[in-house]
């Protein structure tokens, strides 16, 4: 049975690093563009009193870890020079606080640089070192790398592997990616696209024949661009500028962001955006604001509202919500109840939502974001 069977979500791995990271270095292995690097910011949100440090190992050489510092001492009137090695400031140990160090793309570092980082990654008598300098007590170190089977240059020798606890990170599924997108105000067309085409988040390891999923990276078929979580976030940023770009330019840029097949299907959802009511119309006249006629546009309306919910217009939204079909109402209800929804307290403390919940308890599981 392969490690893929036990692959963990990004939240589970972040928790593992918090629990184990002061004692052992977790090496996070996962698909390209799946969010491995964002673990660093996730840890920064919960760690207090730490210096957050990021190191891109793919551009390191052995001399970038520490540099020689020639000194001289006086022994009975004789000056005897010797060399010490000053650590790179990117390790953060000069600040005197525990560090949370992420060594990104360590599998792509030159072998000499990898070896120089082993003392940073592997505790000696419980202490990690940069050269001869110990990391402050309580420091957390973890590293990331791409899958070797992707063929993008991530290689380790056996003695290097032995310094790490290697864990496999799975890709987010559609529900998890939508939750992340809502909390980070992704453009609603992208969220609708993810819900309608969950296969865009498949790992190539689940797809034997590359033609079975034309959206994703696959090492058996050369695709210049493809859909990743990183690409979807970039597509969201691009679509927020839609008013400033013509359709041809927008489509061209999307193809260069998530590939031709993904771009063309995403643009179909962009066209649905014309059917959405404006936020201002919902806020100012919820009883008469436009109700979309297509299911896709209704879903996008709900996702958009979840992303930008605000205490100043939750009452208006609840008045509008009851004009949507039962499935859309259930979609909103389950979206609010996801564990990490950032506007949850705004909705839960709203009187109209409480009344709606009591009257529609049977709908809580009607759909899920």
ZIDA-V531522 format. One record per residue. N is the residue number from 1. SS is DSSP state (h for helix, s for strand, l for the rest). NEAR is the number of other C-alpha atoms within 8 Angstrom. Layout:
BEGIN
((N:SS:NEAR) (N:SS:NEAR))
END
This chain:
BEGIN
((1:l:3) (2:l:5) (3:h:7) (4:h:7) (5:h:6) (6:h:7) (7:l:10) (8:s:10) (9:l:10) (10:h:13) (11:h:6) (12:h:8) (13:h:11) (14:h:11) (15:h:8) (16:h:9) (17:h:11) (18:h:10) (19:h:7) (20:h:10) (21:l:14) (22:l:11) (23:l:8) (24:l:12) (25:l:16) (26:s:14) (27:s:12) (28:s:14) (29:s:12) (30:s:13) (31:l:12) (32:l:8) (33:l:9) (34:l:11) (35:l:10) (36:h:11) (37:h:7) (38:h:7) (39:h:10) (40:h:10) (41:h:7) (42:h:9) (43:h:10) (44:h:9) (45:h:6) (46:h:6) (47:l:7) (48:l:5) (49:l:6) (50:l:10) (51:s:10) (52:s:10) (53:s:11) (54:s:11) (55:s:10) (56:s:10) (57:h:13) (58:h:11) (59:h:6) (60:l:12) (61:l:10) (62:h:9) (63:h:7) (64:h:8) (65:l:13) (66:s:12) (67:s:10) (68:s:8) (69:s:8) (70:s:8) (71:s:8) (72:s:8) (73:s:8) (74:s:8) (75:s:7) (76:l:4) (77:l:5) (78:s:7) (79:s:8) (80:s:8) (81:s:8) (82:s:7) (83:s:8) (84:s:8) (85:s:10) (86:s:9) (87:s:11) (88:l:10) (89:h:7) (90:h:7) (91:h:12) (92:l:11) (93:h:11) (94:h:5) (95:h:6) (96:l:6) (97:l:9) (98:l:14) (99:s:17) (100:s:11) (101:s:13) (102:s:12) (103:s:13) (104:s:13) (105:l:14) (106:h:14) (107:h:14) (108:h:11) (109:l:13) (110:l:9) (111:h:6) (112:h:8) (113:h:13) (114:h:12) (115:h:8) (116:h:10) (117:h:10) (118:h:10) (119:h:12) (120:h:11) (121:h:13) (122:l:11) (123:l:12) (124:s:7) (125:l:4) (126:l:6) (127:s:9) (128:l:12) (129:s:11) (130:s:14) (131:l:9) (132:l:6) (133:s:7) (134:s:8) (135:l:12) (136:l:10) (137:l:6) (138:l:7) (139:l:13) (140:s:14) (141:s:16) (142:s:14) (143:s:13) (144:s:15) (145:s:14) (146:s:13) (147:l:11) (148:h:9) (149:h:5) (150:h:9) (151:l:8) (152:l:6) (153:l:7) (154:l:13) (155:l:7) (156:l:7) (157:l:6) (158:h:6) (159:h:6) (160:h:11) (161:h:9) (162:l:7) (163:l:10) (164:l:12) (165:s:9) (166:s:9) (167:s:10) (168:s:12) (169:s:14) (170:l:11) (171:l:12) (172:l:11) (173:l:9) (174:h:10) (175:h:10) (176:h:8) (177:h:11) (178:h:12) (179:h:13) (180:h:8) (181:h:12) (182:h:14) (183:h:10) (184:l:7) (185:l:9) (186:l:13) (187:l:11) (188:h:10) (189:h:12) (190:h:13) (191:h:14) (192:h:13) (193:h:11) (194:h:12) (195:h:10) (196:h:6) (197:l:7) (198:h:10) (199:h:7) (200:h:12) (201:h:13) (202:l:11) (203:l:9) (204:h:11) (205:h:5) (206:h:6) (207:l:10) (208:l:7) (209:l:6) (210:h:11) (211:h:5) (212:h:7) (213:l:10) (214:l:7) (215:l:11) (216:l:13) (217:l:9) (218:s:10) (219:l:9) (220:l:5) (221:s:6) (222:l:6) (223:l:8) (224:l:5) (225:l:11) (226:l:14) (227:l:15) (228:l:13) (229:h:11) (230:h:9) (231:h:12) (232:h:11) (233:h:10) (234:h:9) (235:h:12) (236:h:11) (237:h:10) (238:h:10) (239:h:9) (240:l:8) (241:l:8) (242:h:9) (243:h:6) (244:h:5) (245:l:8) (246:l:8) (247:h:6) (248:h:6) (249:h:8) (250:h:12) (251:h:11) (252:h:8) (253:h:8) (254:h:13) (255:h:14) (256:h:9) (257:h:13) (258:h:15) (259:l:15) (260:h:11) (261:h:9) (262:h:13) (263:h:13) (264:h:10) (265:h:9) (266:h:11) (267:h:9) (268:h:8) (269:h:13) (270:h:9) (271:h:8) (272:h:11) (273:h:10) (274:h:6) (275:h:9) (276:l:13) (277:l:11) (278:l:6) (279:h:6) (280:h:6) (281:h:11) (282:h:14) (283:h:10) (284:h:7) (285:l:9) (286:l:12) (287:l:8) (288:l:5) (289:l:10) (290:l:7) (291:l:9) (292:l:10) (293:l:7) (294:l:6) (295:h:7) (296:h:9) (297:h:13) (298:h:14) (299:h:11) (300:h:14) (301:h:11) (302:h:11) (303:h:13) (304:h:12) (305:h:8) (306:h:12) (307:h:12) (308:h:7) (309:l:10) (310:l:8) (311:l:7) (312:l:5) (313:l:9) (314:h:12) (315:h:9) (316:h:12) (317:h:11) (318:h:10) (319:h:10) (320:h:12) (321:h:8) (322:l:8) (323:l:8) (324:l:10) (325:l:7) (326:h:7) (327:h:8) (328:h:11) (329:h:12) (330:h:14) (331:h:14) (332:h:12) (333:h:10) (334:h:13) (335:h:12) (336:h:11) (337:h:8) (338:l:8) (339:l:4) (340:l:5) (341:l:12) (342:l:6) (343:l:10) (344:h:9) (345:h:7) (346:h:11) (347:h:11) (348:h:8) (349:l:8) (350:l:10) (351:h:6) (352:h:8) (353:h:11) (354:h:10) (355:h:8) (356:h:8) (357:h:8) (358:h:7) (359:h:6) (360:l:8) (361:h:7) (362:h:6) (363:h:11) (364:l:10) (365:l:8) (366:l:9) (367:l:10) (368:l:9) (369:l:9))
END
